[in-house]
Amino acid sequence: MNISDSLKIMLAEQVFKRTPNGRPITDFAIETIKASMEDKKNYDQNIMECANCGLIVSSLLVESGCPNCGLRQKINSSIKGE
């Protein structure tokens, strides 16, 4: 799944300040979600889903781990529906 396909999910994360799994989202993660949504030239890039908290965000912004919970492993791009 790419960024353009998941804009509604990221918008919901931003508005409700919750991951799709219902976990709370930090202010830093909200800023990361905003950056993912504003980077229109990279809408064709894959998204990543954190195996711990479920945060969905651009794959370009998770090199150092999940921006929400800090998980450094098991950040994957296999999202349901792919």
C-alpha positions as CSV (number, residue, x, y, z in Angstrom):
1,M,0.0,0.0,0.0
2,N,1.3,3.5,-0.8
3,I,0.9,6.8,0.9
4,S,-1.9,8.0,-1.5
5,D,-3.9,4.9,-0.7
6,S,-3.6,5.5,3.1
7,L,-4.3,9.2,3.4
8,K,-7.7,8.6,5.0
9,I,-6.1,6.4,7.6
10,M,-3.4,8.9,8.4
11,L,-6.0,11.7,8.6
12,A,-8.0,9.7,11.1
13,E,-4.8,9.0,13.1
14,Q,-4.1,12.7,13.2
15,V,-7.6,13.8,14.1
16,F,-8.3,11.1,16.8
17,K,-4.7,11.0,18.0
18,R,-5.0,7.2,18.0
19,T,-3.5,4.4,15.8
20,P,-5.8,2.1,14.0
21,N,-5.2,-0.3,16.9
22,G,-6.5,2.3,19.3
23,R,-3.1,3.2,20.9
24,P,-2.5,6.9,21.7
25,I,-0.2,8.9,19.4
26,T,2.5,11.2,20.6
27,D,3.0,14.8,19.4
28,F,6.1,13.8,17.5
29,A,4.2,11.0,15.7
30,I,1.5,13.5,14.8
31,E,4.1,15.8,13.2
32,T,5.5,12.7,11.3
33,I,2.0,11.9,10.0
34,K,1.6,15.5,8.9
35,A,4.9,15.4,7.1
36,S,3.9,12.2,5.3
37,M,0.6,13.7,4.1
38,E,2.2,17.0,3.0
39,D,5.0,15.3,0.9
40,K,2.9,15.0,-2.2
41,K,5.8,14.2,-4.5
42,N,6.3,10.9,-2.6
43,Y,2.7,9.7,-2.5
44,D,3.9,6.6,-4.5
45,Q,6.2,5.5,-1.7
46,N,5.2,2.6,0.6
47,I,3.8,3.0,4.0
48,M,4.9,1.2,7.1
49,E,2.9,-0.2,10.0
50,C,4.5,-0.6,13.4
51,A,4.1,-4.1,14.7
52,N,3.8,-2.8,18.3
53,C,1.5,0.2,18.2
54,G,0.1,0.0,14.7
55,L,1.0,3.5,13.6
56,I,0.8,3.9,9.8
57,V,3.2,6.4,8.3
58,S,5.5,6.9,5.3
59,S,8.3,4.4,4.9
60,L,10.7,7.3,4.3
61,L,10.3,8.5,7.9
62,V,10.9,5.4,10.0
63,E,14.7,4.7,9.5
64,S,15.4,5.1,13.2
65,G,12.2,3.2,14.3
66,C,8.6,4.0,15.0
67,P,8.1,7.7,15.7
68,N,5.3,6.8,18.1
69,C,6.5,4.0,20.4
70,G,10.2,3.8,19.4
71,L,10.1,0.2,18.2
72,R,13.2,-0.4,16.1
73,Q,12.3,-3.9,14.9
74,K,9.4,-5.4,13.1
75,I,8.3,-2.2,11.3
76,N,6.8,-3.8,8.2
77,S,5.3,-2.7,5.0
78,S,2.9,-5.7,4.7
79,I,-0.4,-3.9,5.3
80,K,-3.7,-5.8,5.0
81,G,-5.2,-5.3,1.5
82,E,-1.9,-5.3,-0.3
